[in-house]
Amino acid sequence: MRAQRVRATGVAALVVLLASITGCVGQSLKIFPMQKEQTVAIGKSVVLTCQADAQDPSLITQPQWKDPKGLVINEAAPGTRPEIYTEAMPTKQLQLLYISSITPAMAGNYTCVATYTNIPLSASVILDTYVAITFTNANENQYATKGQEFKVMCEVTAEPAPTIDWFKEGVPIETGDRYVIHANGLLIKNVQESDDGSYMCRAVVIHTGELSEREINVEVYTAPEMEERDQVVVIKEGETAQITCKARGKPPPTYSWIKASTRENLATTSRFSVNENTGLLTFSRVEASDYGKYICSASNPAGQNETEIEVEVLVRPKIFELFNATVSEKMDGRLECKATGRPAPRISFRKLSNPDRFTNGAYDNGRITVETSSRQTGDQMESSGVITISNLNRTDDGLYECLAENDGGEARKNGHLTVQFKPTFQNMPDIPIWSWNGQPVNISCIAESIPNATIKWRHRDVDLVETPHIKIFGSGPISYVTISPVDRAMFGVYKCIATNILGEAEHIIELREGFPPGRVIQAIQETITATSVSFNIVGPAEDMGPPILAFTTQYKENSNFDWNLARNRTWSINSPYIVENLRPMFTYDFRFAAVNQVGAGVWSAPLTVITPKTSPPQQPKWRENISSDSLIYGKYADKYELKWKVPADNGEPIDMYEISYCPVVKVSGEWKVVSESQCTIEELKSYDAISYEVRGLYPDTRYRMHVRAHNVLGYSLPVELYLQTALGVGSGFAPPQLLSSGAIIGVALAGVFICLLIVDLLLLCFRRQGFIATICGKRAKKHKEDEAKLGSYVPTTPVDEKEPLKDTGDDGLKRNSSVEFDGRRVYATSGGTIIGKNSAV
């Protein structure tokens, strides 16, 4: 029984054990990822997950991770993150293993352990490491220099070792003449600008199948290359100036400037500024010392280049020496002018009173010479010019201008050349001085000389001394004497004697006693009208007194015997001697006297004049000197302004003027009116009109123009002129129904030609003969006779004038015209005698 119980217990235990074994066999641990061996790149992060797999997970303890050495890997403390740590997730029976950055030392077998009802469970994984492709020296942007060797760097690390390939713009590159593939990069020989672009460095690890690419942009730098420019730059003193320097290069170069002579860096020198990006050098205020050589340097990472520029500074001339000179007449004069500037100023001279300039050379047959020279003085040039004038005369005296000029400008300065000469009185008038009745007079004397002359006076070969009646003022170069001649002995010759260091001169002045003029020698009537009369007066000799200044007349009616009641009229010498406002058909007595400074002379014997009766006005006269037989060519094609003088009215006032104009032609040397119907007459209602503009004329046409004055007694004789109008549109004046002379001649010639042709044909047909010459002679004769009979025809072109116009008669000599004299209107005859209005004195 006991044995049975023992067997029964054993059987039960076996059943339990079998049941347990059967249960264990269904429980396990799983590691994710599930590969038994895993390869991880060095430096990469790894997460391994251990998870229990059981029907009742609660019977499995929390899994743990052990490192290859069998040590349990602990969880990370709060706030820490070690290289290897675990992290539990009890609710899911998970245990996570974190390796933040794997290293070769961390490779090995990692195990996850747990228990299930005290039965141990475990699972493991082998971690192996390798080195991934890494670009350690492969910058994405690399820079090469043109003309040099350059290695495009691409260093790659990997285990196992990788294979490197190169591409440019997607095209494979192989080792050749210019390209060599190295382990650490691509070598490019003699780099050119065409090597600029995008390159690809490709790394492949065959054993791991890893592929990595690096795109590298290569930019080819070029050393600066100076652009061509002028090697000499000209700037002006005192101004702001700029000089540019340009260079081609990649990347764009930066610039610096230095002055070659001083090696100064102009970027840090006063008055200069340098723009290192544009190469612009600025002079804030140019000085003369700034001339010389300047070096512009351009540099970039590919290299450096420089150019030398010559700077020429223009310095405006400055005249620093020009002294006045004083030289005696007949000697040699010399003026020297000195000036500085850059470049050397050109020196020239001129006398201010003469526009001609004297440059280097000889003038006036060698009498005037100019010599110039120049030399270096410091930063500038000094020029000297000397003008020499030989055998000086007085006209050489005066101001002389020195002109110094160069490309920078000009300077002017005046110097005086004084020519000394002995006294002269060449500009003193040689006329007598008059005095009468003890009237004081001044006798003046002006001596021209350099240096100034002293003056003394002599009278009757005795030195003149002051008395109560003689006063001397001034001793030179101007002197005058006031004389009150109370004694006839004080009249006579006075000598003014001027003296200076070069000589002496004298001037004679005669003091004469004055008397009124003598009797008028002759006074005759010239032109007479109903209201005026003009005279021709011959005065007395002037030996006994001052010059005659005027003539005076007294006139009265013949029936009045008292000259005290006469009217007066005075004329200045050589003016028209005219008396106006007389009464027609009256008898007048005139007497005349001459007037000088002393007074009026004795009256002449009376002259009786009888005025004629009232009549039409005198003939007008043209204001311009126009000959009646000449042809005037007008400026305009359709108008002309007539201008005349107001004629004498002959006792009745002028109330109007008549203007008439007719087209004319010249036939056999005489003017002929084309047709009276083509004449135009216009009236100008004015008594003092002196001009009228004729309008509506035809171009290129000849006209006769008349002007007549009118009063109540009738018209004056006309004054006429002949006018040729200017060319214009619509030439001609004849109405359509009249044929021109050209048309008449054309028709006649056509008729003659037709007749000759017919006759010639008839003779040819019947007699085989021709009488063209005979017939032509007859027709020509007939044509001339017809032409002589034509009284009015219009030529198409002006006919040359071959004969003067005929006189209109003897009475034409008496026609009057008007002029303005001394603000008054006077009248003149065609013979030139002028008649004036009365002006009582």
Disulfide bonds with the S-S distance in Angstrom:
Cys50-Cys112 1.76
Cys154-Cys201 1.98
Cys245-Cys296 1.95
Cys337-Cys402 2.00
Cys445-Cys496 1.84
Cys662-Cys679 1.96
